């Protein structure tokens, strides 16, 4: 269980994490979702005491992380792949880490084979690919068989097989009653892996709750209609809760009304419909809706002239 | 009666890691870290080879030098087995200084320090255990190097009357002092590394202190510098690599500034280490990693 109270981190005038309060419960996978620069990594670094909070506090299983007698069996953390001396072999890296807690070579070899590193365990880490580095980071996080697992972007750089493996692993660990807290900027990955979501943007929690609920709340259902009498239908539909957009002649995109309502309204007013389709928003759209006001690094819009140029 | 077998889902129960964090375990971890990077082996090998070879070569050069009447060394200098050591150690110390600095800056430049500090979140024990392992290893290696040099020197030159006399407590103190000096210089470099967290900055600082600043002090004829000079880490520390007689001879030629004895000089070097390491420890505790 991880509990944060008013957790704040400022770097000079810049506020990276802005007074966030949350609880990560054991027995489920909690996803920490947010765009780049939203404060995910900073929050995780504060949990394990690498960064000192400017204000507020965070505890793991009831105590600040540094006060545990056995930090590695309490928390396993992957905070950045390759927080590893490049001149050392993967196995020696894990041996040195394990030695701090008197963990034997048996467990070292166990996590090496668990993470599929057997073939490269004796090679120097400097030559590792991003994916192998990520696996080594996960191996290091698992070395103490920890009650709580904190993984920052664990699937970064992994191949599809590796992504699936991480997903199954964290779900299995959570099913054993452990606390699993993992971050990602990929909504689709989170939708598949996390039971619970914590969405962060510009250092603030903007949504939290069960994954399905968070996605449903952020997903907009729209109705697409094609009709030769599109403008008549649009006039009939427009109301305080309903917006109608038209991106091509004869086609409407309706927000705020169901396909049933639209169809019945059309029938009652003898409007011919060529198409009537309910459209549920994609995860990406939901994510954009959630975070649109809190993205740190906006990619600028493509200028209109340019798109027209391309269209021609 | 059939035994009920509880079927547990997949994955075998992990070998329960029972460990608690402790200082001896941190020492063990740092020991593994220290010896599992190639730079450790290479710098120590270079140090050993350079010092042993230089001691023998310099002894040979002194032995073959022209007689005093033709500008060569005096008979006393010629017979002094320690003469070869001081020049060799002056050069050899740089290998150890680089090793000491890299022991900790290597963790900062690679990001390893974050793994180390996550495993031991109280932080300071990481610094102490790392320093102890590096210091101890360098001391042992220093003793081996000095011993091997003295042995080879004796094998080659005892026939012409040059060789360390193990019965001479002054010579033995100077030789063991040489190993102590080497290890302490390594620790000073380590302390600068911990303070600066950057390999190039730490290495150039320690080289500057050992090489460049004494040179500048020697060249600039400004009297206040003479008062500071004996307290530079290299100058002060090297007192312990010399016999009392050699120190006294040096003091006789020096009219300005302090003349430190062997142990006073070494104490000054230790004070440097304590102060720099103290500041580094304070900052380690305070800064974000």
HADDOCK unambig.tbl for C-alpha pairs under 7 A between the chains (distance, minus, plus):
assign (segid A and resid 48 and name CA) (segid B and resid 118 and name CA) 6.38 0.50 0.50
assign (segid A and resid 49 and name CA) (segid B and resid 121 and name CA) 6.63 0.50 0.50
assign (segid A and resid 50 and name CA) (segid B and resid 288 and name CA) 5.84 0.50 0.50
assign (segid A and resid 50 and name CA) (segid B and resid 289 and name CA) 5.30 0.50 0.50
assign (segid A and resid 51 and name CA) (segid B and resid 288 and name CA) 4.62 0.50 0.50
assign (segid A and resid 51 and name CA) (segid B and resid 289 and name CA) 6.40 0.50 0.50
assign (segid A and resid 52 and name CA) (segid B and resid 288 and name CA) 6.29 0.50 0.50
assign (segid A and resid 66 and name CA) (segid B and resid 121 and name CA) 4.89 0.50 0.50
assign (segid A and resid 66 and name CA) (segid B and resid 122 and name CA) 5.84 0.50 0.50
assign (segid A and resid 69 and name CA) (segid B and resid 20 and name CA) 5.99 0.50 0.50
assign (segid A and resid 69 and name CA) (segid B and resid 21 and name CA) 6.08 0.50 0.50
assign (segid A and resid 70 and name CA) (segid B and resid 19 and name CA) 6.86 0.50 0.50
assign (segid A and resid 70 and name CA) (segid B and resid 20 and name CA) 4.51 0.50 0.50
assign (segid A and resid 70 and name CA) (segid B and resid 21 and name CA) 5.28 0.50 0.50
assign (segid A and resid 71 and name CA) (segid B and resid 119 and name CA) 6.23 0.50 0.50
assign (segid A and resid 72 and name CA) (segid B and resid 119 and name CA) 5.89 0.50 0.50
assign (segid A and resid 83 and name CA) (segid B and resid 110 and name CA) 6.47 0.50 0.50
assign (segid A and resid 83 and name CA) (segid B and resid 111 and name CA) 4.37 0.50 0.50
assign (segid A and resid 83 and name CA) (segid B and resid 112 and name CA) 4.51 0.50 0.50
assign (segid A and resid 83 and name CA) (segid B and resid 114 and name CA) 6.41 0.50 0.50
assign (segid A and resid 83 and name CA) (segid B and resid 115 and name CA) 6.04 0.50 0.50
assign (segid A and resid 84 and name CA) (segid B and resid 110 and name CA) 6.14 0.50 0.50
assign (segid A and resid 84 and name CA) (segid B and resid 111 and name CA) 6.02 0.50 0.50
assign (segid A and resid 84 and name CA) (segid B and resid 112 and name CA) 4.29 0.50 0.50
assign (segid A and resid 85 and name CA) (segid B and resid 107 and name CA) 6.18 0.50 0.50
assign (segid A and resid 85 and name CA) (segid B and resid 110 and name CA) 5.30 0.50 0.50
assign (segid A and resid 85 and name CA) (segid B and resid 112 and name CA) 5.27 0.50 0.50
assign (segid A and resid 86 and name CA) (segid B and resid 110 and name CA) 6.50 0.50 0.50
assign (segid A and resid 87 and name CA) (segid B and resid 37 and name CA) 5.45 0.50 0.50
assign (segid A and resid 87 and name CA) (segid B and resid 38 and name CA) 6.94 0.50 0.50
assign (segid A and resid 88 and name CA) (segid B and resid 36 and name CA) 5.94 0.50 0.50
assign (segid A and resid 88 and name CA) (segid B and resid 37 and name CA) 5.30 0.50 0.50
assign (segid A and resid 92 and name CA) (segid B and resid 36 and name CA) 6.73 0.50 0.50
assign (segid A and resid 96 and name CA) (segid B and resid 29 and name CA) 4.47 0.50 0.50
assign (segid A and resid 96 and name CA) (segid B and resid 30 and name CA) 6.93 0.50 0.50
assign (segid A and resid 96 and name CA) (segid B and resid 32 and name CA) 5.64 0.50 0.50
assign (segid A and resid 96 and name CA) (segid B and resid 33 and name CA) 6.03 0.50 0.50
assign (segid A and resid 97 and name CA) (segid B and resid 29 and name CA) 6.57 0.50 0.50
assign (segid A and resid 99 and name CA) (segid B and resid 25 and name CA) 5.84 0.50 0.50
assign (segid A and resid 99 and name CA) (segid B and resid 26 and name CA) 6.93 0.50 0.50
assign (segid A and resid 99 and name CA) (segid B and resid 28 and name CA) 6.28 0.50 0.50
assign (segid A and resid 99 and name CA) (segid B and resid 29 and name CA) 4.93 0.50 0.50
assign (segid A and resid 100 and name CA) (segid B and resid 21 and name CA) 5.80 0.50 0.50
assign (segid A and resid 100 and name CA) (segid B and resid 25 and name CA) 4.78 0.50 0.50
assign (segid A and resid 100 and name CA) (segid B and resid 26 and name CA) 4.67 0.50 0.50
assign (segid A and resid 100 and name CA) (segid B and resid 29 and name CA) 5.45 0.50 0.50
assign (segid A and resid 101 and name CA) (segid B and resid 19 and name CA) 4.54 0.50 0.50
assign (segid A and resid 101 and name CA) (segid B and resid 20 and name CA) 4.88 0.50 0.50
assign (segid A and resid 101 and name CA) (segid B and resid 21 and name CA) 4.57 0.50 0.50
assign (segid A and resid 101 and name CA) (segid B and resid 22 and name CA) 6.96 0.50 0.50
assign (segid A and resid 101 and name CA) (segid B and resid 25 and name CA) 6.32 0.50 0.50
assign (segid A and resid 102 and name CA) (segid B and resid 19 and name CA) 4.96 0.50 0.50
assign (segid A and resid 102 and name CA) (segid B and resid 20 and name CA) 6.85 0.50 0.50
assign (segid A and resid 102 and name CA) (segid B and resid 25 and name CA) 6.08 0.50 0.50
assign (segid A and resid 103 and name CA) (segid B and resid 17 and name CA) 5.83 0.50 0.50
assign (segid A and resid 103 and name CA) (segid B and resid 19 and name CA) 5.76 0.50 0.50
assign (segid A and resid 107 and name CA) (segid B and resid 15 and name CA) 6.38 0.50 0.50
assign (segid A and resid 144 and name CA) (segid B and resid 17 and name CA) 5.73 0.50 0.50
assign (segid A and resid 145 and name CA) (segid B and resid 17 and name CA) 6.43 0.50 0.50
